[in-house]
Amino acid sequence: MANTELTENEISEVVKLTAEELKVLVDVQQKINNITLNLGNAELAKQAMFVKYNEIKVEWDAVAKTMEDKYGQVNVNLMDGTISPIDPSANPLQ
């Protein structure tokens, strides 16, 4: 589309866009609307996942506390359930 400005006289003579111009404009607007909707849905899903993560983290902490009360601070192999002492040299936070 050429970058030409219409005069006030010319604008009053223009009744509507051509069918092709209107189609292009509507198509682009629909693409913008779809992306905006998808971004909103993604944000809602993200927020729901944060809530679910926090719920599961609370559950994990409760289970870990129960196991720690029973077995002490140990490593647990999640594949077979074997328990081994924690190697203090492997923990950089201590």
Chimera marker file (.cmm) of the C-alpha trace (Angstrom):
<marker_set name="trace">
<marker id="1" x="0.000" y="0.000" z="0.000" r="1" g="1" b="0" radius="0.5"/>
<marker id="2" x="1.471" y="3.344" z="-0.990" r="1" g="1" b="0" radius="0.5"/>
<marker id="3" x="2.109" y="5.905" z="1.704" r="1" g="1" b="0" radius="0.5"/>
<marker id="4" x="-0.118" y="8.661" z="0.292" r="1" g="1" b="0" radius="0.5"/>
<marker id="5" x="-2.185" y="10.953" z="2.438" r="1" g="1" b="0" radius="0.5"/>
<marker id="6" x="-5.707" y="11.781" z="1.413" r="1" g="1" b="0" radius="0.5"/>
<marker id="7" x="-6.951" y="15.327" z="1.490" r="1" g="1" b="0" radius="0.5"/>
<marker id="8" x="-10.116" y="16.187" z="3.403" r="1" g="1" b="0" radius="0.5"/>
<marker id="9" x="-11.982" y="16.344" z="0.101" r="1" g="1" b="0" radius="0.5"/>
<marker id="10" x="-10.719" y="12.942" z="-0.948" r="1" g="1" b="0" radius="0.5"/>
<marker id="11" x="-11.630" y="11.406" z="2.433" r="1" g="1" b="0" radius="0.5"/>
<marker id="12" x="-15.203" y="12.596" z="2.110" r="1" g="1" b="0" radius="0.5"/>
<marker id="13" x="-15.340" y="10.860" z="-1.282" r="1" g="1" b="0" radius="0.5"/>
<marker id="14" x="-13.940" y="7.544" z="0.007" r="1" g="1" b="0" radius="0.5"/>
<marker id="15" x="-16.810" y="5.448" z="1.259" r="1" g="1" b="0" radius="0.5"/>
<marker id="16" x="-15.023" y="2.250" z="2.241" r="1" g="1" b="0" radius="0.5"/>
<marker id="17" x="-11.947" y="0.118" z="1.712" r="1" g="1" b="0" radius="0.5"/>
<marker id="18" x="-11.777" y="-2.242" z="-1.203" r="1" g="1" b="0" radius="0.5"/>
<marker id="19" x="-12.798" y="-5.807" z="-0.437" r="1" g="1" b="0" radius="0.5"/>
<marker id="20" x="-9.170" y="-6.930" z="-0.662" r="1" g="1" b="0" radius="0.5"/>
<marker id="21" x="-7.936" y="-4.152" z="1.668" r="1" g="1" b="0" radius="0.5"/>
<marker id="22" x="-10.637" y="-4.973" z="4.190" r="1" g="1" b="0" radius="0.5"/>
<marker id="23" x="-9.784" y="-8.680" z="4.018" r="1" g="1" b="0" radius="0.5"/>
<marker id="24" x="-6.083" y="-7.989" z="4.625" r="1" g="1" b="0" radius="0.5"/>
<marker id="25" x="-6.882" y="-5.680" z="7.540" r="1" g="1" b="0" radius="0.5"/>
<marker id="26" x="-9.329" y="-8.124" z="9.112" r="1" g="1" b="0" radius="0.5"/>
<marker id="27" x="-6.903" y="-11.047" z="8.645" r="1" g="1" b="0" radius="0.5"/>
<marker id="28" x="-4.053" y="-9.202" z="10.342" r="1" g="1" b="0" radius="0.5"/>
<marker id="29" x="-6.323" y="-8.078" z="13.185" r="1" g="1" b="0" radius="0.5"/>
<marker id="30" x="-7.506" y="-11.670" z="13.655" r="1" g="1" b="0" radius="0.5"/>
<marker id="31" x="-3.887" y="-12.845" z="13.872" r="1" g="1" b="0" radius="0.5"/>
<marker id="32" x="-3.202" y="-10.233" z="16.550" r="1" g="1" b="0" radius="0.5"/>
<marker id="33" x="-6.340" y="-11.270" z="18.452" r="1" g="1" b="0" radius="0.5"/>
<marker id="34" x="-5.380" y="-14.956" z="18.285" r="1" g="1" b="0" radius="0.5"/>
<marker id="35" x="-1.879" y="-14.306" z="19.573" r="1" g="1" b="0" radius="0.5"/>
<marker id="36" x="-3.199" y="-12.075" z="22.352" r="1" g="1" b="0" radius="0.5"/>
<marker id="37" x="-5.695" y="-14.751" z="23.368" r="1" g="1" b="0" radius="0.5"/>
<marker id="38" x="-3.019" y="-17.446" z="23.298" r="1" g="1" b="0" radius="0.5"/>
<marker id="39" x="-0.679" y="-15.318" z="25.407" r="1" g="1" b="0" radius="0.5"/>
<marker id="40" x="-3.459" y="-14.789" z="27.941" r="1" g="1" b="0" radius="0.5"/>
<marker id="41" x="-4.234" y="-18.495" z="28.044" r="1" g="1" b="0" radius="0.5"/>
<marker id="42" x="-0.553" y="-19.307" z="28.450" r="1" g="1" b="0" radius="0.5"/>
<marker id="43" x="-0.274" y="-16.866" z="31.352" r="1" g="1" b="0" radius="0.5"/>
<marker id="44" x="-3.336" y="-18.381" z="33.039" r="1" g="1" b="0" radius="0.5"/>
<marker id="45" x="-1.891" y="-21.872" z="32.580" r="1" g="1" b="0" radius="0.5"/>
<marker id="46" x="1.439" y="-20.673" z="33.980" r="1" g="1" b="0" radius="0.5"/>
<marker id="47" x="-0.242" y="-19.235" z="37.060" r="1" g="1" b="0" radius="0.5"/>
<marker id="48" x="-2.223" y="-22.453" z="37.573" r="1" g="1" b="0" radius="0.5"/>
<marker id="49" x="1.025" y="-24.455" z="37.339" r="1" g="1" b="0" radius="0.5"/>
<marker id="50" x="2.650" y="-22.237" z="39.987" r="1" g="1" b="0" radius="0.5"/>
<marker id="51" x="-0.286" y="-22.875" z="42.320" r="1" g="1" b="0" radius="0.5"/>
<marker id="52" x="-0.139" y="-26.639" z="41.673" r="1" g="1" b="0" radius="0.5"/>
<marker id="53" x="3.657" y="-26.644" z="42.123" r="1" g="1" b="0" radius="0.5"/>
<marker id="54" x="3.291" y="-24.950" z="45.519" r="1" g="1" b="0" radius="0.5"/>
<marker id="55" x="0.637" y="-27.494" z="46.570" r="1" g="1" b="0" radius="0.5"/>
<marker id="56" x="2.890" y="-30.386" z="45.568" r="1" g="1" b="0" radius="0.5"/>
<marker id="57" x="5.886" y="-28.770" z="47.287" r="1" g="1" b="0" radius="0.5"/>
<marker id="58" x="3.913" y="-28.631" z="50.554" r="1" g="1" b="0" radius="0.5"/>
<marker id="59" x="3.037" y="-32.313" z="50.080" r="1" g="1" b="0" radius="0.5"/>
<marker id="60" x="6.708" y="-33.155" z="49.350" r="1" g="1" b="0" radius="0.5"/>
<marker id="61" x="7.881" y="-31.290" z="52.441" r="1" g="1" b="0" radius="0.5"/>
<marker id="62" x="5.366" y="-33.179" z="54.625" r="1" g="1" b="0" radius="0.5"/>
<marker id="63" x="6.431" y="-36.556" z="53.226" r="1" g="1" b="0" radius="0.5"/>
<marker id="64" x="10.123" y="-35.652" z="53.559" r="1" g="1" b="0" radius="0.5"/>
<marker id="65" x="9.571" y="-34.583" z="57.190" r="1" g="1" b="0" radius="0.5"/>
<marker id="66" x="7.816" y="-37.878" z="57.960" r="1" g="1" b="0" radius="0.5"/>
<marker id="67" x="10.674" y="-39.869" z="56.393" r="1" g="1" b="0" radius="0.5"/>
<marker id="68" x="13.311" y="-37.755" z="58.130" r="1" g="1" b="0" radius="0.5"/>
<marker id="69" x="11.598" y="-38.265" z="61.504" r="1" g="1" b="0" radius="0.5"/>
<marker id="70" x="11.663" y="-42.033" z="60.913" r="1" g="1" b="0" radius="0.5"/>
<marker id="71" x="15.092" y="-42.506" z="59.235" r="1" g="1" b="0" radius="0.5"/>
<marker id="72" x="17.001" y="-39.311" z="60.014" r="1" g="1" b="0" radius="0.5"/>
<marker id="73" x="18.788" y="-37.260" z="57.373" r="1" g="1" b="0" radius="0.5"/>
<marker id="74" x="19.681" y="-39.793" z="54.702" r="1" g="1" b="0" radius="0.5"/>
<marker id="75" x="19.794" y="-40.145" z="50.930" r="1" g="1" b="0" radius="0.5"/>
<marker id="76" x="16.967" y="-42.155" z="49.412" r="1" g="1" b="0" radius="0.5"/>
<marker id="77" x="17.295" y="-43.828" z="46.038" r="1" g="1" b="0" radius="0.5"/>
<marker id="78" x="13.943" y="-43.098" z="44.396" r="1" g="1" b="0" radius="0.5"/>
<marker id="79" x="14.379" y="-46.040" z="42.010" r="1" g="1" b="0" radius="0.5"/>
<marker id="80" x="14.598" y="-48.819" z="44.592" r="1" g="1" b="0" radius="0.5"/>
<marker id="81" x="14.041" y="-47.184" z="47.995" r="1" g="1" b="0" radius="0.5"/>
<marker id="82" x="17.500" y="-47.917" z="49.402" r="1" g="1" b="0" radius="0.5"/>
<marker id="83" x="18.748" y="-45.579" z="52.074" r="1" g="1" b="0" radius="0.5"/>
<marker id="84" x="22.345" y="-44.420" z="52.444" r="1" g="1" b="0" radius="0.5"/>
<marker id="85" x="24.064" y="-41.933" z="54.726" r="1" g="1" b="0" radius="0.5"/>
<marker id="86" x="24.539" y="-38.400" z="53.461" r="1" g="1" b="0" radius="0.5"/>
<marker id="87" x="28.111" y="-37.672" z="52.397" r="1" g="1" b="0" radius="0.5"/>
<marker id="88" x="28.888" y="-34.304" z="54.058" r="1" g="1" b="0" radius="0.5"/>
<marker id="89" x="31.652" y="-33.591" z="51.553" r="1" g="1" b="0" radius="0.5"/>
<marker id="90" x="29.102" y="-33.792" z="48.712" r="1" g="1" b="0" radius="0.5"/>
<marker id="91" x="26.982" y="-30.967" z="50.176" r="1" g="1" b="0" radius="0.5"/>
<marker id="92" x="28.497" y="-27.604" z="49.223" r="1" g="1" b="0" radius="0.5"/>
<marker id="93" x="26.098" y="-25.720" z="51.526" r="1" g="1" b="0" radius="0.5"/>
<marker id="94" x="27.750" y="-27.016" z="54.687" r="1" g="1" b="0" radius="0.5"/>
<link id1="1" id2="2" r="1" g="1" b="0" radius="0.2"/>
<link id1="2" id2="3" r="1" g="1" b="0" radius="0.2"/>
<link id1="3" id2="4" r="1" g="1" b="0" radius="0.2"/>
<link id1="4" id2="5" r="1" g="1" b="0" radius="0.2"/>
<link id1="5" id2="6" r="1" g="1" b="0" radius="0.2"/>
<link id1="6" id2="7" r="1" g="1" b="0" radius="0.2"/>
<link id1="7" id2="8" r="1" g="1" b="0" radius="0.2"/>
<link id1="8" id2="9" r="1" g="1" b="0" radius="0.2"/>
<link id1="9" id2="10" r="1" g="1" b="0" radius="0.2"/>
<link id1="10" id2="11" r="1" g="1" b="0" radius="0.2"/>
<link id1="11" id2="12" r="1" g="1" b="0" radius="0.2"/>
<link id1="12" id2="13" r="1" g="1" b="0" radius="0.2"/>
<link id1="13" id2="14" r="1" g="1" b="0" radius="0.2"/>
<link id1="14" id2="15" r="1" g="1" b="0" radius="0.2"/>
<link id1="15" id2="16" r="1" g="1" b="0" radius="0.2"/>
<link id1="16" id2="17" r="1" g="1" b="0" radius="0.2"/>
<link id1="17" id2="18" r="1" g="1" b="0" radius="0.2"/>
<link id1="18" id2="19" r="1" g="1" b="0" radius="0.2"/>
<link id1="19" id2="20" r="1" g="1" b="0" radius="0.2"/>
<link id1="20" id2="21" r="1" g="1" b="0" radius="0.2"/>
<link id1="21" id2="22" r="1" g="1" b="0" radius="0.2"/>
<link id1="22" id2="23" r="1" g="1" b="0" radius="0.2"/>
<link id1="23" id2="24" r="1" g="1" b="0" radius="0.2"/>
<link id1="24" id2="25" r="1" g="1" b="0" radius="0.2"/>
<link id1="25" id2="26" r="1" g="1" b="0" radius="0.2"/>
<link id1="26" id2="27" r="1" g="1" b="0" radius="0.2"/>
<link id1="27" id2="28" r="1" g="1" b="0" radius="0.2"/>
<link id1="28" id2="29" r="1" g="1" b="0" radius="0.2"/>
<link id1="29" id2="30" r="1" g="1" b="0" radius="0.2"/>
<link id1="30" id2="31" r="1" g="1" b="0" radius="0.2"/>
<link id1="31" id2="32" r="1" g="1" b="0" radius="0.2"/>
<link id1="32" id2="33" r="1" g="1" b="0" radius="0.2"/>
<link id1="33" id2="34" r="1" g="1" b="0" radius="0.2"/>
<link id1="34" id2="35" r="1" g="1" b="0" radius="0.2"/>
<link id1="35" id2="36" r="1" g="1" b="0" radius="0.2"/>
<link id1="36" id2="37" r="1" g="1" b="0" radius="0.2"/>
<link id1="37" id2="38" r="1" g="1" b="0" radius="0.2"/>
<link id1="38" id2="39" r="1" g="1" b="0" radius="0.2"/>
<link id1="39" id2="40" r="1" g="1" b="0" radius="0.2"/>
<link id1="40" id2="41" r="1" g="1" b="0" radius="0.2"/>
<link id1="41" id2="42" r="1" g="1" b="0" radius="0.2"/>
<link id1="42" id2="43" r="1" g="1" b="0" radius="0.2"/>
<link id1="43" id2="44" r="1" g="1" b="0" radius="0.2"/>
<link id1="44" id2="45" r="1" g="1" b="0" radius="0.2"/>
<link id1="45" id2="46" r="1" g="1" b="0" radius="0.2"/>
<link id1="46" id2="47" r="1" g="1" b="0" radius="0.2"/>
<link id1="47" id2="48" r="1" g="1" b="0" radius="0.2"/>
<link id1="48" id2="49" r="1" g="1" b="0" radius="0.2"/>
<link id1="49" id2="50" r="1" g="1" b="0" radius="0.2"/>
<link id1="50" id2="51" r="1" g="1" b="0" radius="0.2"/>
<link id1="51" id2="52" r="1" g="1" b="0" radius="0.2"/>
<link id1="52" id2="53" r="1" g="1" b="0" radius="0.2"/>
<link id1="53" id2="54" r="1" g="1" b="0" radius="0.2"/>
<link id1="54" id2="55" r="1" g="1" b="0" radius="0.2"/>
<link id1="55" id2="56" r="1" g="1" b="0" radius="0.2"/>
<link id1="56" id2="57" r="1" g="1" b="0" radius="0.2"/>
<link id1="57" id2="58" r="1" g="1" b="0" radius="0.2"/>
<link id1="58" id2="59" r="1" g="1" b="0" radius="0.2"/>
<link id1="59" id2="60" r="1" g="1" b="0" radius="0.2"/>
<link id1="60" id2="61" r="1" g="1" b="0" radius="0.2"/>
<link id1="61" id2="62" r="1" g="1" b="0" radius="0.2"/>
<link id1="62" id2="63" r="1" g="1" b="0" radius="0.2"/>
<link id1="63" id2="64" r="1" g="1" b="0" radius="0.2"/>
<link id1="64" id2="65" r="1" g="1" b="0" radius="0.2"/>
<link id1="65" id2="66" r="1" g="1" b="0" radius="0.2"/>
<link id1="66" id2="67" r="1" g="1" b="0" radius="0.2"/>
<link id1="67" id2="68" r="1" g="1" b="0" radius="0.2"/>
<link id1="68" id2="69" r="1" g="1" b="0" radius="0.2"/>
<link id1="69" id2="70" r="1" g="1" b="0" radius="0.2"/>
<link id1="70" id2="71" r="1" g="1" b="0" radius="0.2"/>
<link id1="71" id2="72" r="1" g="1" b="0" radius="0.2"/>
<link id1="72" id2="73" r="1" g="1" b="0" radius="0.2"/>
<link id1="73" id2="74" r="1" g="1" b="0" radius="0.2"/>
<link id1="74" id2="75" r="1" g="1" b="0" radius="0.2"/>
<link id1="75" id2="76" r="1" g="1" b="0" radius="0.2"/>
<link id1="76" id2="77" r="1" g="1" b="0" radius="0.2"/>
<link id1="77" id2="78" r="1" g="1" b="0" radius="0.2"/>
<link id1="78" id2="79" r="1" g="1" b="0" radius="0.2"/>
<link id1="79" id2="80" r="1" g="1" b="0" radius="0.2"/>
<link id1="80" id2="81" r="1" g="1" b="0" radius="0.2"/>
<link id1="81" id2="82" r="1" g="1" b="0" radius="0.2"/>
<link id1="82" id2="83" r="1" g="1" b="0" radius="0.2"/>
<link id1="83" id2="84" r="1" g="1" b="0" radius="0.2"/>
<link id1="84" id2="85" r="1" g="1" b="0" radius="0.2"/>
<link id1="85" id2="86" r="1" g="1" b="0" radius="0.2"/>
<link id1="86" id2="87" r="1" g="1" b="0" radius="0.2"/>
<link id1="87" id2="88" r="1" g="1" b="0" radius="0.2"/>
<link id1="88" id2="89" r="1" g="1" b="0" radius="0.2"/>
<link id1="89" id2="90" r="1" g="1" b="0" radius="0.2"/>
<link id1="90" id2="91" r="1" g="1" b="0" radius="0.2"/>
<link id1="91" id2="92" r="1" g="1" b="0" radius="0.2"/>
<link id1="92" id2="93" r="1" g="1" b="0" radius="0.2"/>
<link id1="93" id2="94" r="1" g="1" b="0" radius="0.2"/>
</marker_set>
